[in-house]
């Protein structure tokens, strides 16, 4: 099994994710969770690691607020896209770009961070748990890890209500995988067990796309994206709806440095 590299897919990825309502929902849920839970994002200057961050869509916005960013990705094309976008900004941003896998990052070289972003990454990794575990060394005491992962239960439920029973019975596996469909979706209870094992305190949890992926539009019906995003934000924290999110966002914190 190999981890996914998005070289050759950078432009398509950026358009398919952030150029759509799906991407808008994702970024608004993440920003809501982060800014409501971490007051210092608006009052101070944080050191932030965007681990496997692609071209850094969110971390570029955080850098514009004055935060110091280290953006790491294995894809040279993603980082080239990030570099181009950073050059086009009206102000100079404190962003360091590093081409590396998450597993090869060195805490001796990079130091520790107030916040680590790991969004839509672990579902592409052959060993998600060990990769996330390795990130913990990069957290300062009383720091936060923002983890968003592809939700296997939601993937299965969406396939069921779409009538894709053969796909479900095949264990959500196909002979020819779609390139932008994650190959290693995670179960919420597994991620919960990791955090319990590592003694991390959950700060907040949200479902990402608890509505959008289940919409059944009538013929000729169009949606107001502003209203859709407002509904997503409202219902993303409903306890019974969170497991329906195509992705789940968990923000966790430790009060002291742990040795795992």
C-alpha positions in Angstrom: 0.0 0.0 0.0 1.2 3.5 -0.9 0.3 7.0 0.3 -1.3 9.2 -2.3 0.7 11.9 -4.1 -1.3 14.5 -6.0 1.3 15.4 -8.6 -0.4 15.7 -12.0 -3.7 16.4 -10.2 -3.0 19.7 -8.6 -5.1 22.0 -10.8 -7.9 19.5 -11.1 -7.9 19.0 -7.4 -8.1 22.7 -6.6 -11.0 23.2 -9.0 -12.9 20.1 -8.0 -12.6 20.8 -4.3 -12.4 24.5 -3.6 -14.2 25.7 -6.8 -17.4 24.0 -5.8 -20.1 24.2 -3.1 -18.5 21.2 -1.5 -15.3 23.1 -0.9 -17.1 26.2 0.3 -18.9 24.1 2.9 -15.7 22.5 4.0 -13.8 25.7 4.5 -16.7 27.5 6.3 -17.2 24.6 8.8 -13.4 24.4 9.5 -13.1 28.2 10.0 -16.2 28.3 12.2 -14.8 25.5 14.4 -11.3 26.9 14.6 -12.1 30.5 15.3 -14.8 29.7 17.8 -12.6 27.3 19.7 -9.2 29.0 19.5 -9.5 32.7 20.5 -5.8 33.3 19.9 -6.4 32.9 16.2 -7.9 36.4 16.3 -5.9 37.9 19.1 -2.3 36.7 18.7 0.2 35.2 16.3 0.4 31.5 16.2 2.9 29.1 14.7 0.9 26.7 12.5 1.8 23.5 10.7 -0.3 22.6 7.7 0.5 18.9 7.3 -0.2 17.5 3.9 -1.9 20.9 3.1 -1.7 20.8 -0.7 -1.5 24.4 -1.8 -2.6 25.7 1.6 -6.1 27.1 0.8 -6.9 27.6 4.5 -3.4 28.2 5.8 -2.9 31.0 3.3 -5.9 32.8 4.8 -4.5 32.3 8.3 -1.2 33.7 7.1 -3.0 36.8 5.9 -4.2 37.3 9.5 -0.5 37.4 10.6 0.1 33.8 11.6 3.4 32.0 10.8 2.8 28.9 8.6 4.8 25.9 7.7 3.1 24.3 4.7 4.2 20.7 4.0 3.1 18.5 1.1 4.6 15.6 -0.8 3.5 17.0 -4.1 5.8 19.4 -5.9 3.0 20.6 -8.2 0.8 21.5 -5.2 3.6 23.5 -3.6 4.3 25.2 -7.0 0.6 26.2 -7.1 0.9 27.5 -3.5 4.1 29.5 -4.3 2.3 31.1 -7.3 -0.7 32.1 -5.2 1.5 33.5 -2.4 3.4 35.7 -4.9 0.1 37.1 -6.1 -1.0 38.3 -2.7 -1.1 42.0 -1.9 0.9 41.5 1.3 3.9 39.4 2.2 3.0 36.2 4.0 5.0 34.3 6.6 4.7 30.9 4.9 7.5 28.3 4.6 7.0 25.6 1.9 8.4 22.2 2.5 8.2 19.3 0.0 8.1 16.2 2.2 5.9 13.5 3.4 4.4 14.0 6.9 6.3 11.0 8.1 9.6 12.5 7.1 9.2 15.8 9.0 11.7 16.4 11.8 10.7 18.1 15.0 14.4 18.9 15.5 14.4 20.9 12.3 11.0 22.5 12.5 10.3 22.8 16.2 6.9 22.8 17.8 3.6 24.5 16.9 0.5 26.0 18.5 -1.8 24.5 15.9 -1.5 21.6 13.4 -3.9 21.3 10.5 -4.3 17.9 9.0 -7.3 18.1 6.7 -8.4 15.5 4.2 -5.1 13.8 4.4 -5.2 10.7 6.6 -7.7 8.9 4.3 -5.0 8.8 1.7 -2.4 7.2 4.0 -1.7 3.5 4.3 -1.1 3.9 8.0 -3.2 6.8 9.3 -2.8 6.1 13.0 1.0 6.1 13.0 1.2 9.2 10.9 -1.2 11.2 13.2 0.7 9.8 16.2 3.9 11.1 14.8 2.4 14.6 14.5 1.9 14.8 18.3 5.6 15.4 18.8 5.2 18.7 16.9 2.6 20.1 19.3 3.5 22.6 22.1 1.8 22.1 25.5 -1.8 23.3 25.4 -1.7 23.2 21.6 -4.4 22.0 19.1 -4.6 19.4 16.4 -7.3 20.0 13.8 -8.0 16.7 12.1 -10.6 16.3 9.3 -11.0 12.8 7.8 -13.1 11.0 5.3 -15.9 9.2 7.1 -16.4 5.5 6.2 -19.9 5.2 7.7 -21.1 8.2 5.6 -19.5 6.7 2.5 -21.3 3.5 3.1 -24.7 5.2 4.0 -24.5 7.4 0.9 -23.9 4.3 -1.2 -26.8 2.5 0.4 -29.3 5.3 -0.2 -28.0 5.6 -3.8 -28.8 1.9 -4.4 -25.1 0.9 -4.9 -25.6 -2.3 -3.0 -22.9 -4.3 -4.9 -20.4 -1.7 -3.9 -21.4 -1.9 -0.3 -21.3 -5.7 -0.4 -17.8 -5.5 -1.9 -16.6 -3.6 1.2 -16.6 -0.2 -0.6 -13.9 -1.5 -2.9 -13.8 -1.3 -6.7 -11.5 -2.8 -9.3 -10.6 0.7 -10.7 -10.6 3.3 -8.0 -11.7 6.9 -8.8 -8.6 9.1 -8.5 -10.2 11.7 -6.2 -12.0 9.2 -4.0 -10.0 8.4 -0.8 -8.9 4.8 -0.5 -8.6 4.5 3.3 -11.7 6.0 4.9 -11.8 6.0 8.6 -14.4 5.1 11.2 -15.2 7.7 13.8 -14.9 5.3 16.7 -11.4 4.4 15.6 -10.3 8.0 15.6 -12.0 8.4 19.0 -10.0 5.4 20.4 -6.7 7.0 19.2 -7.5 10.2 21.0 -8.5 8.3 24.2 -5.2 6.3 24.0 -3.1 9.4 23.6 -5.2 11.3 26.3 -6.1 14.2 24.1 -9.1 16.3 25.0 -11.7 16.8 22.3 -12.6 20.5 22.0 -15.2 20.3 19.2 -16.6 18.0 16.5 -18.5 18.7 13.4 -19.8 16.9 10.4 -18.7 18.3 7.0 -21.4 18.0 4.3 -24.2 16.5 6.4 -26.7 17.8 3.8 -25.1 18.4 0.5 -24.3 14.8 -0.5 -27.8 13.6 0.2 -29.7 16.3 -1.6 -32.5 15.1 -3.9 -33.3 18.0 -6.1 -36.5 18.2 -8.0 -36.4 18.7 -11.8 -35.2 22.2 -12.7 -34.7 23.0 -9.0 -31.7 25.2 -8.2 -30.2 25.9 -4.8 -29.0 29.1 -3.2 -25.5 28.2 -2.1 -25.6 30.8 0.6 -28.6 29.2 2.1 -27.1 25.7 1.7 -23.9 26.7 3.6 -26.0 28.4 6.3 -27.9 25.1 6.8 -24.7 23.1 6.7 -23.3 25.3 9.4 -26.4 25.0 11.5 -26.8 21.2 11.3 -23.1 20.2 11.2 -23.0 20.2 15.1 -26.2 18.2 15.6 -25.1 15.1 17.5 -27.2 12.7 15.4 -26.2 14.3 12.1 -22.4 14.5 12.6 -22.0 10.8 11.6 -23.7 11.6 8.3 -21.0 14.1 7.3 -18.9 12.9 4.4 -16.0 14.2 6.4 -15.7 14.7 10.2 -13.7 17.4 11.8 -12.2 16.8 15.2 -10.4 19.5 17.1 -8.4 18.2 20.0 -6.0 19.7 22.6 -3.6 18.6 25.2 -2.9 20.5 28.4 0.7 19.2 28.7 3.3 17.6 26.5 2.8 13.9 26.3 5.2 11.1 25.6 3.5 8.5 23.4 
